[in-house]
Amino acid sequence: MGSADPAAAGTDVVLCDALEKVFLDERPRARAAEPLSGFLGEVVSFQIAWRTPAVRDADDLPPLHLEVDAGGGARVELFVVGHVPVTVPAFADPDRGYLRTVPGLFPDPLVPLPEGSPLPVVLGAWQSVWVDVVVDSPEHAGARRVRVRLGALGRPDAAPAFSADLEIVVHPVELPPLDITVAHWLHVDCLADRYGCTPFSEQHWRLVAAYLPSLARSGATTVLTPLWTPPLDTAVGLRRTPTQLVDIRLSGDLTDGRWTFGFDALDRWLEECARAGFTSIEIPPLFSQWGARAAPSITAVTDDGPREVFGWHVPSTDPAYTRFLTALLPAVRTHLSRRWPGTTALWHVSDEPGPDSLDTYRAARLAVRDLLDGERVVDALSHRTFLTEGLVDTAVVATDAIAEFLDAGDPVWAYYCNAQDRAVANRFIAQSAVRHRVIGRQLFVADVRGFLHWGFNFWNTQLSRATVDPFRDTTSGGAFPGGDAFVVYPGADGRPVESVRHRVLAQAFADHRALQLLRDLTDRRTACAVVDEDGTLTFDRFSDDPQHHLRTRRLVDERIAEALGGHGLPHGQARPSRSPRTTCAR
């Protein structure tokens, strides 16, 4: 049986932008014929989607090959966009920001496509390749043509099924580092559980070293650092796989024994964080989640051997636990001042306390107030009383509750999770990519100084009652909309498989960095005006038009180029410092 030319065989091809999600059964939206824009070191992305005909004999279709030539000085990486099952696309009564609200297969994982490899073929279905282009050197900046060619593998002389050019403009400066804090919680116990290794064994350390750079690439600027097993998303009475960096030893009993601490594992962790580019760490909560009612799980080597000395069975105000903290926290602070100098440590008391937990949270906070004197306490909460009573330094507020705090001029960060499923940005797999990306400009326009999300790689069911394979279960056992709990998948080679959402979130924070640069070159009002032209961009009001989002990002870049006058800032020139928090003029 002869091999047909792919074009003659009916292959359909569409060039898409990075804000399109390509489903198996739907022809995707084509990108506008406008240049893509970015800066040195910034990842600029687009997609090529294709659909092969549903022929009866797959041998009638020759293997397809994709070539992307971005010219000299450009790095190009290709990823096949995989599809995963989403059994809970949305909760009841979703808004219009969801692409689909019935269970099915959704595009998300980015599987690396080695150079020269044939494209996968699923007969009669749409598939796509994600393309990342990066230019690092000023000498290669400027407008460049990117040529895309899809044709039959092994037939270089045959007419391609598809050939197109697009333009990328790379401006000859780097974006500044984020001037806000971004936290996506890395769960190292999930690495150990999924890959079947002992926490902080050599295999586990290799996993940590592979996942930390991916965390940085997502836009995160700080790392949840498990000095003790973080008391997060754990059912009462249960215990997650222990991941404790501090070696804790107790001579005698809990009442009057002697505590000693070792920090060798913590030092190795800090080295890995620094190697990945982080200058900030987060200390796990000192008390249980949702109100500080109990102590976290703490393992110590005692006279009778290793055992869990604190946990759900110990109230947060137990004198033995307070005595333990009185020994531990000064030792940790002293050690960090020596091994983590000039950088930041953020402290947590209890994650997401509610109004019914005010008394227990207050008691816990007062128990450690002197021990944390001079440190910054940051907690996710959505009731202003915790802030007005001075119980936290920085409240991390849900995006659907943040307006009250902003109107009061409170120093806040923002967060969202599964509960923020309507009207605001989020990162569920079933949502449009604009819904993921808009958070960068929202944070800038509102002048919010930080952002937190609880699940970089939470591969457990709700409350960590069991583990899941995220390639098969994207919903934490059916509890959350698909993708709420993670943006990376566990690669078989010990490296993360990143996702469409991981990339789009990184682009969101690149948008913020571009707005920072425009602000520093002009002023804040000028920067805001480009993305907030009519003064209506808030956390719950934004355009869901991908072309609007891409066009305004290009306008930001063009304004920067105009302000630079064709030249970058002189090397080493200090940028203006931030003024006190002010939102853009309405």
Secondary structure as UniProt FT lines:
FT   TURN            6..10
FT   STRAND          12..17
FT   TURN            18..19
FT   TURN            24..25
FT   STRAND          36..40
FT   STRAND          44..51
FT   HELIX           58..60
FT   STRAND          64..69
FT   TURN            72..73
FT   STRAND          74..86
FT   TURN            96..97
FT   STRAND          104..112
FT   TURN            115..116
FT   TURN            123..124
FT   STRAND          126..135
FT   HELIX           138..140
FT   STRAND          142..152
FT   TURN            153..154
FT   TURN            156..157
FT   STRAND          162..174
FT   STRAND          181..184
FT   HELIX           188..195
FT   TURN            199..200
FT   HELIX           202..217
FT   TURN            218..219
FT   STRAND          222..224
FT   TURN            236..237
FT   STRAND          247..251
FT   TURN            254..256
FT   STRAND          258..262
FT   HELIX           264..275
FT   TURN            276..277
FT   STRAND          280..282
FT   TURN            289..291
FT   STRAND          298..302
FT   TURN            303..304
FT   STRAND          305..310
FT   TURN            312..313
FT   TURN            316..317
FT   HELIX           319..339
FT   TURN            341..342
FT   STRAND          344..347
FT   HELIX           355..357
FT   HELIX           358..368
FT   HELIX           370..372
FT   TURN            373..374
FT   STRAND          376..380
FT   HELIX           385..388
FT   TURN            389..390
FT   STRAND          394..398
FT   TURN            399..401
FT   HELIX           402..407
FT   TURN            408..409
FT   STRAND          412..415
FT   TURN            418..419
FT   TURN            429..430
FT   HELIX           433..437
FT   HELIX           439..446
FT   STRAND          450..453
FT   HELIX           462..464
FT   TURN            470..472
FT   TURN            476..479
FT   TURN            482..485
FT   STRAND          489..490
FT   TURN            492..493
FT   STRAND          496..497
FT   HELIX           500..521
FT   HELIX           524..531
FT   TURN            533..534
FT   TURN            539..540
FT   HELIX           546..564
FT   TURN            565..566
FT   TURN            571..572
//
